[in-house]
Amino acid sequence: MEDSNRIGQDARDEIDRIHPPHDVTRRGFVTTSLAAGFAAAVMPVHAQTMITTDTQGLTAGEVKIATGDGQMPAYRAAPAGKTGLATVLVVQEIFGVHEHIKDVCRRFAKAGYLAIAPELYARQGDPSKYTDIPSLIKDVVSKVPDAQVMADLDAAMAWAAKNGGHAEKVGITGFCWGGRITWLYAARNPKIKAGVPWYGRVVGDASVNTPNHPIDVAAQIKQPMLALYGGADGGIPNETVERMMAALKSAGNANSELVLYKDAPHAFHADYRPSYRKDAAEDGWKRALAWFGKHLA
């Protein structure tokens, strides 16, 4: 409990650093609840390939996580009536916590984990309302500071420890935008035991909101990381991911692995989109479960 309280206070301190109490721009949360269904920018969904996981035997649904400036909405799923559960933080794609991310949480819960996905854009806007990706990136995603995200994940981790999770058995996974965040949070928080980033970019230009990228903090990542990437990803060159893995190895992290699916594009796990590749997605999911099973035991 002491560790959970400390992490929660760290989160509040970080939010105060980003949005000082005297700052008139400190608005709190624009989005106070999770959207239903899918983000407008990815409609229509490909129902013929979409996976739907039921809630039988689970406690699942929206929760609110206390942060330094309000209540952050999140989706959590866990085996009903169980405590002391290994926890997986699930970090959203650029589309926020929509139905696919909720389903991923239920899939982890069916495997015995407490899975929680906080809505990390909640102060900047509602990603579900945007009908095109460029506008979503410009108006919402680009305005989300990494420091805010790190503090919110601290808060989510603290919430999980108080609500059925095991404080010392925590992993993190994320997709696309969330894949990058998965690397960064592993570097930030040594209490994370393992990570599984899915096709998150590892290099990029520095900005006020994104001062570092995974390659910049590779030496700080001591945890075993399972990197799952598409060999045919048009936005993330294979060379950059291979360079990331080499940086980990040079820093003494010999327990991380890269799986590069030769013909898979970006977002190959997103079963509701045309980018979905069944073989790569299923193999990656099996590997992710085995990875967490090994390192969160």
C-alpha positions as CSV (number, residue, x, y, z in Angstrom):
1,M,0.0,0.0,0.0
2,E,2.9,2.4,0.8
3,D,4.3,1.9,-2.7
4,S,0.9,2.5,-4.3
5,N,0.5,5.7,-2.4
6,R,3.9,6.8,-3.4
7,I,3.2,6.1,-7.0
8,G,0.0,8.0,-6.8
9,Q,1.7,11.0,-5.3
10,D,4.4,10.9,-8.0
11,A,1.6,11.0,-10.5
12,R,0.0,14.1,-8.8
13,D,3.4,15.8,-8.6
14,E,4.1,15.2,-12.3
15,I,0.7,16.6,-13.3
16,D,1.3,19.7,-11.1
17,R,4.7,20.1,-12.9
18,I,2.9,20.0,-16.3
19,H,-0.1,22.1,-15.3
20,P,0.9,24.1,-12.2
21,P,-2.1,24.9,-9.8
22,H,-1.9,28.6,-10.7
23,D,-1.9,28.0,-14.4
24,V,-5.2,29.2,-15.9
25,T,-4.9,26.7,-18.7
26,R,-5.3,23.8,-16.3
27,R,-8.8,22.6,-17.4
28,G,-8.8,19.0,-16.1
29,F,-10.6,16.5,-18.2
30,V,-12.4,17.2,-21.4
31,T,-13.5,13.6,-21.8
32,T,-15.0,12.1,-18.7
33,S,-16.2,8.8,-20.0
34,L,-15.2,6.2,-22.6
35,A,-16.7,6.2,-26.0
36,A,-18.9,3.3,-27.1
37,G,-18.0,1.3,-30.2
38,F,-15.1,2.5,-32.5
39,A,-13.5,5.8,-33.4
40,A,-15.2,7.5,-36.3
41,A,-11.9,7.8,-38.2
42,V,-11.7,4.0,-38.6
43,M,-15.3,3.4,-39.7
44,P,-16.6,1.2,-41.2
45,V,-15.1,-1.7,-39.2
46,H,-14.3,-5.0,-40.9
47,A,-16.8,-7.1,-39.0
48,Q,-15.8,-10.3,-40.8
49,T,-12.4,-10.4,-39.1
50,M,-13.2,-8.6,-35.8
51,I,-12.8,-10.6,-32.6
52,T,-15.3,-10.1,-29.9
53,T,-14.5,-11.4,-26.4
54,D,-17.4,-11.9,-24.0
55,T,-17.4,-11.0,-20.3
56,Q,-18.4,-14.3,-18.9
57,G,-16.4,-15.0,-15.7
58,L,-15.0,-11.5,-15.8
59,T,-15.4,-8.2,-14.0
60,A,-15.2,-5.7,-16.8
61,G,-16.2,-2.2,-17.6
62,E,-15.4,1.5,-17.2
63,V,-13.7,2.8,-14.0
64,K,-12.4,6.1,-12.9
65,I,-8.8,6.6,-11.9
66,A,-7.9,9.5,-9.5
67,T,-5.2,11.8,-10.8
68,G,-3.8,15.1,-9.6
69,D,-6.4,17.1,-11.6
70,G,-9.5,14.9,-11.8
71,Q,-10.9,11.5,-12.6
72,M,-9.5,9.7,-15.7
73,P,-11.8,7.2,-17.4
74,A,-10.4,3.8,-18.1
75,Y,-11.5,0.3,-19.1
76,R,-10.6,-2.7,-16.9
77,A,-11.2,-6.4,-17.1
78,A,-10.2,-9.1,-14.7
79,P,-11.3,-12.6,-13.6
80,A,-14.3,-12.1,-11.3
81,G,-13.6,-12.4,-7.6
82,K,-9.9,-12.8,-7.9
83,T,-7.2,-10.6,-6.2
84,G,-3.4,-10.5,-6.3
85,L,-3.5,-10.7,-10.1
86,A,-0.6,-10.0,-12.3
87,T,-1.5,-6.7,-14.1
88,V,-1.1,-5.6,-17.7
89,L,-1.3,-1.9,-18.6
90,V,-2.8,-1.7,-22.1
91,V,-1.9,1.4,-24.0
92,Q,-4.3,2.6,-26.7
93,E,-3.7,3.2,-30.4
94,I,-4.0,6.8,-31.7
95,F,-7.8,6.2,-31.7
96,G,-8.1,6.1,-27.9
97,V,-9.8,3.5,-25.8
98,H,-12.4,2.2,-28.2
99,E,-13.9,-1.3,-28.6
100,H,-10.8,-3.0,-29.9
101,I,-8.7,-1.9,-26.9
102,K,-11.5,-2.9,-24.5
103,D,-11.6,-6.3,-26.2
104,V,-7.8,-6.7,-25.8
105,C,-8.3,-6.1,-22.1
106,R,-10.9,-8.8,-21.9
107,R,-8.6,-11.2,-23.8
108,F,-5.9,-10.6,-21.1
109,A,-8.5,-11.1,-18.4
110,K,-9.6,-14.4,-19.9
111,A,-5.9,-15.4,-19.6
112,G,-5.9,-14.6,-15.9
113,Y,-4.7,-11.0,-15.8
114,L,-6.1,-7.7,-14.5
115,A,-5.9,-5.5,-17.6
116,I,-6.4,-1.8,-17.6
117,A,-6.5,0.7,-20.4
118,P,-6.6,4.4,-19.3
119,E,-7.9,7.0,-21.7
120,L,-4.7,8.9,-22.1
121,Y,-6.2,11.7,-24.3
122,A,-8.9,12.6,-21.8
123,R,-7.6,16.1,-21.2
124,Q,-7.0,17.0,-24.8
125,G,-10.2,15.7,-26.5
126,D,-12.4,12.9,-27.5
127,P,-10.7,10.9,-30.3
128,S,-13.9,9.0,-31.1
129,K,-15.4,12.1,-32.7
130,Y,-12.8,12.7,-35.4
131,T,-13.6,11.4,-38.9
132,D,-10.1,11.6,-40.3
133,I,-6.8,10.7,-38.9
134,P,-4.8,13.9,-39.8
135,S,-7.3,16.1,-37.9
136,L,-7.2,13.7,-34.9
137,I,-3.4,13.9,-34.8
138,K,-3.3,17.6,-35.2
139,D,-6.1,18.5,-32.7
140,V,-5.6,15.8,-30.1
141,V,-2.7,13.4,-30.3
142,S,0.0,16.1,-31.0
143,K,-1.1,18.0,-27.9
144,V,-0.6,15.1,-25.4
145,P,2.7,15.5,-23.5
146,D,4.7,12.4,-22.8
147,A,5.1,13.5,-19.2
148,Q,1.4,13.6,-18.7
149,V,1.1,10.1,-20.2
150,M,3.8,8.8,-17.9
151,A,2.1,10.2,-14.8
152,D,-1.3,8.9,-15.9
153,L,0.2,5.4,-16.3
154,D,1.6,5.7,-12.8
155,A,-1.9,6.5,-11.6
156,A,-3.3,3.5,-13.4
157,M,-0.7,1.3,-11.9
158,A,-1.5,2.5,-8.5
159,W,-5.3,2.0,-9.1
160,A,-4.7,-1.6,-10.2
161,A,-2.6,-2.3,-7.1
162,K,-5.6,-1.2,-4.9
163,N,-8.2,-3.0,-6.9
164,G,-7.2,-6.6,-7.3
165,G,-3.8,-6.3,-8.9
166,H,-0.4,-7.4,-7.6
167,A,1.8,-4.4,-7.2
168,E,5.0,-6.3,-8.0
169,K,3.7,-8.1,-11.1
170,V,3.0,-5.5,-13.7
171,G,3.7,-5.5,-17.4
172,I,2.8,-3.1,-20.2
173,T,1.8,-3.5,-23.8
174,G,0.6,-1.0,-26.4
175,F,-0.2,-0.6,-30.1
176,C,1.1,1.9,-32.6
177,W,1.1,5.2,-30.6
178,G,0.9,3.0,-27.5
179,G,3.8,0.9,-28.7
180,R,6.1,3.9,-28.5
181,I,4.6,4.7,-25.0
182,T,5.3,1.1,-23.9
183,W,9.0,1.6,-24.6
184,L,9.1,5.0,-22.8
185,Y,7.2,3.8,-19.7
186,A,9.5,0.8,-19.3
187,A,12.4,3.2,-19.3
188,R,10.7,5.4,-16.7
189,N,9.3,2.9,-14.2
190,P,11.6,0.1,-13.0
191,K,8.6,-1.6,-11.3
192,I,7.5,-2.7,-14.8
193,K,8.6,-6.3,-15.1
194,A,8.2,-6.8,-18.9
195,G,6.9,-5.1,-21.9
196,V,5.4,-6.0,-25.3
197,P,5.4,-3.0,-27.8
198,W,3.5,-3.6,-31.0
199,Y,4.7,-1.6,-34.0
200,G,5.4,1.6,-32.1
201,R,7.9,4.1,-33.6
202,V,11.3,4.2,-31.9
203,V,12.9,7.3,-33.5
204,G,11.6,10.7,-34.2
205,D,12.1,14.5,-33.9
206,A,12.2,16.0,-30.4
207,S,9.5,18.5,-29.5
208,V,8.2,20.1,-26.3
209,N,5.6,17.3,-25.8
210,T,7.8,14.5,-27.1
211,P,11.3,15.3,-25.9
212,N,12.6,11.8,-26.1
213,H,11.9,8.7,-28.2
214,P,12.6,5.1,-27.3
215,I,16.0,5.0,-29.0
216,D,17.1,8.0,-26.7
217,V,16.3,6.1,-23.5
218,A,17.3,2.5,-24.6
219,A,20.0,2.4,-22.0
220,Q,17.4,2.9,-19.2
221,I,15.3,-0.1,-20.3
222,K,16.4,-3.0,-18.2
223,Q,13.2,-5.1,-18.5
224,P,12.8,-7.9,-21.0
225,M,10.9,-6.5,-24.0
226,L,9.2,-8.4,-26.8
227,A,9.0,-6.2,-29.8
228,L,6.4,-7.2,-32.4
229,Y,6.7,-5.4,-35.7
230,G,5.6,-5.7,-39.3
231,G,8.3,-6.2,-41.9
232,A,6.2,-4.4,-44.4
233,D,5.3,-1.4,-42.2
234,G,5.5,1.6,-44.5
235,G,5.9,4.1,-41.6
236,I,8.4,2.3,-39.4
237,P,11.5,1.2,-41.3
238,N,12.9,-2.2,-40.2
239,E,16.3,-0.6,-39.8
240,T,15.1,1.7,-37.0
241,V,13.7,-1.2,-35.0
242,E,16.8,-3.2,-35.5
243,R,18.8,-0.2,-34.3
244,M,16.7,-0.1,-31.2
245,M,17.3,-3.7,-30.4
246,A,21.1,-3.2,-30.9
247,A,21.0,-0.2,-28.5
248,L,19.3,-2.4,-25.8
249,K,21.9,-5.1,-26.3
250,S,24.8,-2.6,-26.1
251,A,23.3,-1.3,-22.8
252,G,23.3,-4.8,-21.4
253,N,19.7,-5.8,-22.0
254,A,20.2,-9.3,-23.4
255,N,16.7,-10.6,-22.6
256,S,14.7,-8.7,-25.2
257,E,13.6,-10.1,-28.5
258,L,12.4,-8.8,-31.8
259,V,9.8,-10.6,-34.0
260,L,9.6,-9.1,-37.4
261,Y,6.7,-10.4,-39.4
262,K,8.0,-10.3,-43.0
263,D,4.9,-9.5,-45.0
264,A,2.8,-7.8,-42.2
265,P,1.9,-4.1,-42.5
266,H,1.5,-1.6,-39.7
267,A,-1.4,-2.4,-37.3
268,F,-1.5,-6.1,-38.3
269,H,-3.1,-6.9,-34.9
270,A,-6.0,-4.6,-35.4
271,D,-8.7,-7.2,-36.4
272,Y,-11.3,-4.5,-37.1
273,R,-9.2,-2.9,-39.9
274,P,-8.0,-3.9,-43.4
275,S,-4.5,-4.0,-42.1
276,Y,-5.2,-7.1,-40.0
277,R,-3.1,-10.2,-40.7
278,K,-4.5,-13.2,-39.0
279,D,-1.4,-15.4,-38.9
280,A,0.9,-12.6,-37.6
281,A,-1.7,-11.3,-35.1
282,E,-2.4,-14.8,-33.6
283,D,1.3,-15.6,-33.4
284,G,2.1,-12.3,-31.8
285,W,-0.7,-12.7,-29.2
286,K,0.5,-16.2,-28.3
287,R,4.0,-14.8,-27.9
288,A,2.8,-11.9,-25.8
289,L,0.9,-14.2,-23.4
290,A,3.9,-16.5,-23.1
291,W,6.1,-13.5,-22.5
292,F,4.0,-12.1,-19.6
293,G,3.4,-15.7,-18.3
294,K,7.2,-16.0,-18.0
295,H,8.1,-12.6,-16.6
296,L,5.1,-11.8,-14.4
297,A,5.0,-15.2,-12.7
